[in-house]
Structure formats: C-alpha cells, structure tokens
Amino acid sequence: MSQAVREGWEVVIGLEIHAQLATTSKIFSGSATAYGAAPNSQANLVDLGYPGTLPVLNREAVRMAVKFGLATGATIAPRSIFARKNYFYPDLPKGYQISQYERPVVEDGSLEILLEDGTKKTIGITRAHLEEDAGKSLHEGLANASGIDLNRAGTPLLEIVSEPDLRSAKEAIAYLKKVHTLVRYLEICDGNMQEGSFRCDANVSVRRIGRTEFGTRCEIKNVNSFRFVEKAINFEVERQIDVLEGGGSIVQETRLYDSAKDETRSMRSKEQANDYRYFPDPDLLPVTITPAFVDEVRATLPELPDEKAGRFALHYGLSAYDAGVLTASRELADYYEAVVRALGGGGAAAKLAANWVMGDFSAFLNRDGLEIATARVPAAGLAGLLRRIQDETISGKIAKEVFERMWAEACEADAVIEARGLKQITDSGAIEAAIAAVMAANPKQLAEYRAGKDKLFGFFVGQTMKATEGKANPAQLNELLKKLLGGP
C-alpha cells in the first residue's frame, strides 16, 4: 500500500478512463478529428448543435469499442442505447452530451495487473461506453475573456469505468498503464496524454480498515499524466484522512489537481445521475450488434500484451520482468523481435538483445524524445552491433561507444569499429606484453598483491585495460593476469 496511507485506514479507488478513439471522423458527424487544427476549423453544423441537424453513428467507433470489450473478456451488448446527458456549459453547444447510460456497448470485463511484490490482481471493468467529447474552453492570451474551440466537440470517446477494486495510488497507476498499453496494442487510441487523447478521472475515498461500506468519494477530474494521477491520489487520501481524523466529514464533490501546488481543490459539488436527466436520444436508433459483427472484430484482435509477454518468457527464456518491460509497448516488442530474428534465434542472443533494447536503446530514445519509428539505430543495425559482441570483435564496454557513434551518425557498427580501430585484442602474446609492462611499472602494488592483498587485482585489470585502450579481451585478460600475477 502507498506510503501516504496512515495506519488503520484503507483507500478505495475507481478510475474512469477516457480514451479518444482513433477514427478519422467524429462519432456523429463527418468532421475531422486531427489534432492541432486551427480553432473551430473542424466543427460542422452537427457539432455546433444547429437545429434540424441529425447525428449519424460512426460504425468504426462501435467496432473499436467491441474490440476493447473482447480484449478484456467483457460482455458485448447485442443492443445498446444512446442517451442525452443534459448539462449546460459554454463548450457544449447542444446543451447535452450524447452518451450511453443504462445500456452500454461493453459490460463486465477485467484486466490483471502486476503488483510491486510480484503478485497479480484482477481489476473489474464495470462498463466501457461510447460518448462524444465536449469542446474546449481557452483562457490563455485572452484578456478578460474566454474562448471556445469546438474542434474537439463530437470526437469519439470510450469511457472505461473500473470497479472500486484499487487500494493504492500504485495499484491505480499499474491499472492505468495496463489500459494505456492495451488500447495502443489494439490501435484504437494513440494514448497521447499530452494531447488529451488519454485522460483519467479518479474516484477516491477512505475508510477504517475492517469496514465494508465505502466512504464518501471525491472525483479528481481530467488528470493527464501517470505521475500526476499518483500524486493527486496520494494528496487526496491524506486530505480526506486529515478531515475525518479532525472530526469532519467528506463532501462528495468534483476536485481539480493543481500540479504546481501539488494539491487538489474543490471544483463543484458532485452531480448524481438524476441531475443529468438522462433519457434515450430520440434522434438515434438503438445499436444492434450481431454475432457475425463480433466474430468479424474478434478476427482482427492482435496478440495481446499478456499473451506476448508469456510467449517472450517461454520462447526466449526471459524473466517475467524482462518480458513485461519489452511488451509494455507494441512497437518496442516488435523492435526486440526484429533484433532477435536478425541474430538468428533465442538463447544467449535473446537475453543479450533484451538487455540492449531495455538499456542503451531505450535510454537514447528517452534522452532524445524519439518514438521507435524514428529511432536512429534500426533493429538490423543493433543486431549488427550485437554480432560483434558475440564473435568477440569488440567488448561490451566498447560496444557502448560504438552504439553512441551509430546513433549520432546513422552508420553501421562495422564502419565505426573499422574507422576507430576498436577491434578487441585477442592475441595472448600482446595481452601478456601489456600485463608485463603494467607489472614492471607498479612494483609496489605487485608486491602487495603477492603478499595477499587480493583487492589489487582490480587495479591491475584497470591499468592493463588502460594500456590497451580498453581493447583487451576481458576474459583472456583475467585469465592471463591470474597466471602472471602469481609469479614464477
């Protein structure tokens, strides 16, 4: 459990995740959904709520929702209904949002998360329903005024509602990341949290350990980074416990997280369902999903993250941790498998490839803010470098220097090795000569080593590597040093 939770208290968390579906047009109109367009350039009369206009459901949005439902083992409703959720806000031109209430398209799914202690926990998914997004209010750069951008109005969302099964901020983040990975694997959402296409509301409450009834919950609205979700939940937990231990009571409300101050603050009292006056949208027919359509969608499911991780562990001999890291992104998993294929199989090559993909390759991607598709060392290039480690042309240490040049200059490993003269020294005579020179230059350390100061062995390794400019084969060097340092 999170360190923020004080003794005697239990946290109860449920997440509402809004995944913007990767359709090219909106859920009820033909307007484009591309990010970054000029304000109000992607909103037609349907999006603007003009009288007499009629919504037409986007079939692709339904297909994507069904795809998510199948991937989470959920029930796909053969008949679902769109409703009007009535509220008034400047960025909602119709005065209502078209959503699903009583009959969502997806119900009763689940996902399994891995906890910090290595155990697994199943998190229930109550429902995943389709709805349209609202517009956006703009405040920056407008003196004493606010602007309204309706480009986002009508963008298709899949709202994924979990059961209140999460018991810490860490568990909430593990679940959030699992959903994030899944929607990207399914190619139904790009998962870009900075652009708002994947965002989260967290419902948080606390109760005394041993009690079965839930405490009063507060909803933290629209948090758009994993780190901020964790920080917001931990702050809210502390706040609620402080209130209750001080003799107060929790008010059900919607709160905002202020990342600059690392605190949540009240936004508005929390609405109940009856406040929205839901009723079936008279302009939209019920959605009928046939078994044939479900089967058609099922046939398009990719290998899912858990399945892929299991296969990586089995076929490549990887640990569960390594397999999980490599499959957290579909693109990273594909890159890794391309490297392994180029190396010709599993075994030691698979582990070597895993270490480099998770290590230097991922570190350089993060450093330069690049996606795998724009990586400066392709899979075939990394495989070429690893071959030179395998055949002992270079050491692992020199390989890091080679990789850095490959990344900077977009060249092959062999070209770097040849141009810089980085081939390992594997000639035993040459290594022995270097060792002899080091021993002659350091008679005091040699005498101390032979007198029993074994820790000086590392000193001689370092000095000999320095003398050979790091090119001596490490295994040969260690073997020859042990023989020569022992004396005649």
C-alpha positions, 0 to 999 in steps of 0.5 A: 500500500502507498506510503501516504496511507496512515495506519488503520485506514484503507483507500478505495479507488475507481478510475474512469478512463477516457480514451479518444478513439482513433477514427478519422471522423467524429462519432456523429458527424463527418468532421475531422478529428486531427489534432492541432487544427486551427480553432473551430476549423473542424466543427460542422453544423452537427457539432455546433448543435444547429437545429434540424441537424441529425447525428449519424453513428460512426460504425468504426467507433462501435467496432473499436469499442467491441474490440476493447470489450473482447480484449478484456473478456467483457460482455458485448451488448447485442443492443445498446442505447444512446442517451442525452446527458443534459448539462449546460456549459459554454463548450457544449453547444447542444446543451447535452452530451450524447452518451450511453447510460443504462445500456452500454456497448461493453459490460463486465470485463477485467484486466490483471495487473502486476503488483510491486511484490510480484503478485497479480490482481484482477481489476473489474471493468464495470462498463466501457461506453461510447460518448462524444467529447465536449469542446474546449474552453481557452483562457490563455492570451485572452484578456478578460475573456474566454474562448471556445474551440469546438474542434474537439466537440463530437470526437469519439470517446470510450469511457472505461469505468473500473470497479472500486477494486484499487487500494493504492495510488500504485495499484491505480497507476499499474491499472492505468498503464495496463489500459494505456498499453492495451488500447495502443496494442489494439490501435484504437487510441494513440494514448497521447496524454499530452494531447488529451487523447488519454485522460483519467478521472479518479474516484477516491475515498477512505475508510477504517480498515475492517469496514465494508461500506465505502466512504464518501468519494471525491472525483479528481477530474481530467488528470493527464499524466501517470505521475500526476494521477499518483500524486493527486491520489496520494494528496487526496487520501491524506486530505480526506484522512486529515478531515475525518481524523479532525472530526469532519466529514467528506463532501462528495464533490468534483476536485481539480489537481493543481500540479504546481501546488501539488494539491487538489481543490474543490471544483463543484459539488458532485452531480448524481445521475438524476441531475443529468436527466438522462433519457434515450436520444430520440434522434438515434436508433438503438445499436444492434450488434450481431454475432457475425459483427463480433466474430468479424472484430474478434478476427482482427484482435492482435496478440495481446500484451499478456499473451506476448509477454508469456510467449517472450518468457517461454520462447526466449527464456526471459524473466517475467520482468524482462518480458513485461518491460519489452511488451509494455509497448507494441512497437518496442516488442516488435523492435526486440523481435526484429533484433532477435530474428536478425541474430538468428534465434533465442538463447544467449542472443535473446537475453543479450538483445533484451538487455540492449533494447531495455538499456542503451536503446531505450535510454537514447530514445528517452534522452532524445524524445524519439518514438521507435519509428524514428529511432536512429539505430534500426533493429538490423543495425543493433543486431549488427552491433550485437554480432560483434559482441558475440564473435568477440570483435569488440567488448561490451564496454566498447560496444557502448561507444560504438552504439553512441557513434551509430546513433549520432551518425546513422552508420553501421557498427562495422564502419565505426569499429573499422574507422576507430580501430576498436577491434578487441585484442585477442592475441595472448602474446600482446595481452601478456606484453601489456600485463608485463609492462603494467607489472614492471611499472607498479612494483609496489602494488605487485608486491602487495598483491603477492603478499595477499592483498587480493583487492589489487587485482582490480587495479591491475585489470584497470591499468592493463585495460588502460594500456590497451585502450580498453581493447583487451579481451576481458576474459583472456585478460583475467585469465592471463593476469591470474597466471602472471600475477602469481609469479614464477 
